[in-house]
Amino acid sequence: MNLRVLIVDDEPPARDRLRRLLAELPGVEVVGEAGDGAAALDAVSKLEPAVVLLDVRMPGLDGIETARHLAKLELPPAVVFTTAYDEYALQAFDAQAIGYLLKPIRREKLEAALAKAERLTRPRLAPLTPSSVPSHFAVRTRDQLKLVPVEDVRACVADQKYVTLHHAGGEDLIEESLRSIEEEFGDRFVRVHRSALAAVRHVEAVERDAEGRYHVRLRGTELRLEVSRRLAAEVLRRLQ
């Protein structure tokens, strides 16, 4: 059974070179190509490659963040990074790296990286740039991954095992916890209730009703979030 490979690079000549190299390797099948991170996520959902050859430096969603989103899939592909810039190796990897190939990529290096990737069932991407903050949420739908820009999200509201993202384009469900969102996005969100986070940049006002309870009004939506009494002092401090 052939090793299914997806090529992701924003430069067509780089994709062409990888396709030619892969054609020389037995047991390898190129199932598709993508020119940016968003297209790569969509292609992975549809084509289910075993390995993604992923350029690091791309406009929009770069390779590092794309890999983070891929790692959240139930059956993620192994990721081998390709780049012309060797400084990313120090930023992106430690001993758990799947592969990091410098352009121009040599056949023997590519073959060795694919052999290593084939042995792994899940990429170990925890060491990737822990200080970087993702720019998108990845929403898993029935047949694809949908990207929601973090800057468009007004609130995250928990309901049992899911969290609803309220954003400029509507609402979507994700399987992340509020705690993980807080940890991942830092001060972009403020906890207003045990079941809700408000996006700080979209808070229009904090209002107080006749019974003394606070509510957060969010710009661009009719959603109003109740502030729990326990968190009121911290919410007011953060939003002043």
ROKEDREN-101792 format. One line per field, with one value per residue (C-alpha): x, y, z; residue number from 1. Coordinates in steps of 0.5 Angstrom, whole numbers, plus 500, padded with zeros to 3 digits. Layout:
BEGIN
px <- X,...
py <- Y,...
pz <- Z,...
num <- NUM,...
***
This chain:
BEGIN
px <- 500,503,505,500,503,500,505,504,508,506,511,509,517,518,512,514,521,518,513,519,523,517,516,523,521,518,511,510,503,502,495,495,498,496,499,497,495,488,488,492,487,482,486,488,480,478,485,487,494,499,504,504,510,509,513,514,514,507,503,497,497,504,507,507,500,498,501,498,491,493,495,488,485,483,488,493,498,505,508,515,517,521,524,529,531,535,533,526,529,531,525,520,524,527,529,521,521,519,523,526,528,532,531,534,531,536,533,536,534,527,527,529,524,519,521,521,514,511,513,509,502,501,506,508,508,507,514,513,514,510,510,507,499,495,491,485,480,480,473,471,465,463,468,473,476,473,478,475,480,481,480,473,471,466,465,466,461,461,455,457,463,462,464,460,464,460,464,462,460,455,456,461,462,469,471,476,475,475,481,485,483,485,491,492,490,492,489,485,479,477,473,466,463,465,461,463,469,469,473,477,477,470,467,463,460,459,452,449,442,437,439,446,448,453,453,458,455,459,460,457,452,446,449,450,454,452,458,458,459,465,469,466,472,477,473,472,479,481,476,477
py <- 500,507,512,518,525,532,537,544,550,557,557,553,551,548,544,542,540,536,532,530,527,524,520,517,514,507,506,514,517,524,525,533,540,546,553,555,553,554,550,545,544,543,538,534,533,531,527,524,523,520,525,532,536,543,549,553,560,562,568,568,561,559,552,552,554,549,544,545,545,538,535,536,532,525,521,527,526,526,533,534,541,544,551,555,558,554,559,555,549,552,555,549,543,539,531,529,532,528,532,538,539,545,547,545,538,532,526,522,527,526,519,518,523,519,513,516,519,512,509,514,514,521,527,530,537,539,543,547,555,555,562,563,565,562,566,562,557,550,548,541,540,533,533,539,544,551,556,562,568,569,577,575,571,575,570,562,559,552,547,540,537,543,550,555,560,566,570,575,570,566,560,554,548,546,541,545,547,554,553,550,557,561,558,558,565,569,575,576,573,574,569,572,566,559,557,563,567,574,577,583,587,586,588,594,596,592,594,593,591,593,587,589,584,585,583,584,587,585,589,587,582,581,577,579,575,575,576,571,575,571,574,581,584,581,582,590,590,587,591,598
pz <- 500,498,503,501,501,501,499,502,499,497,491,485,483,490,489,483,485,491,486,482,488,490,484,484,491,491,495,495,492,492,493,492,493,497,496,503,510,510,503,507,512,507,503,509,511,504,502,509,507,512,511,510,507,510,508,514,512,508,508,512,516,517,517,525,526,521,524,531,527,524,531,533,528,531,526,524,519,520,519,515,515,509,509,506,513,518,524,524,526,533,534,532,534,540,540,538,531,525,520,518,511,508,501,496,499,497,495,501,506,504,503,510,513,510,513,520,519,516,523,527,528,531,530,537,536,543,543,537,539,545,546,539,539,534,529,528,531,527,527,525,521,517,511,513,517,518,520,524,525,533,532,529,536,541,546,548,551,554,554,557,552,547,547,542,538,537,532,526,521,526,531,531,536,538,542,546,554,556,560,554,550,556,556,549,548,554,555,549,553,560,564,566,568,569,563,558,556,553,547,551,544,543,549,548,555,562,565,572,572,578,582,582,577,572,564,559,552,546,540,533,537,541,546,553,558,565,570,576,583,584,578,578,581,576,570,572,573,566,562,565
num <- 1,2,3,4,5,6,7,8,9,10,11,12,13,14,15,16,17,18,19,20,21,22,23,24,25,26,27,28,29,30,31,32,33,34,35,36,37,38,39,40,41,42,43,44,45,46,47,48,49,50,51,52,53,54,55,56,57,58,59,60,61,62,63,64,65,66,67,68,69,70,71,72,73,74,75,76,77,78,79,80,81,82,83,84,85,86,87,88,89,90,91,92,93,94,95,96,97,98,99,100,101,102,103,104,105,106,107,108,109,110,111,112,113,114,115,116,117,118,119,120,121,122,123,124,125,126,127,128,129,130,131,132,133,134,135,136,137,138,139,140,141,142,143,144,145,146,147,148,149,150,151,152,153,154,155,156,157,158,159,160,161,162,163,164,165,166,167,168,169,170,171,172,173,174,175,176,177,178,179,180,181,182,183,184,185,186,187,188,189,190,191,192,193,194,195,196,197,198,199,200,201,202,203,204,205,206,207,208,209,210,211,212,213,214,215,216,217,218,219,220,221,222,223,224,225,226,227,228,229,230,231,232,233,234,235,236,237,238,239,240
***
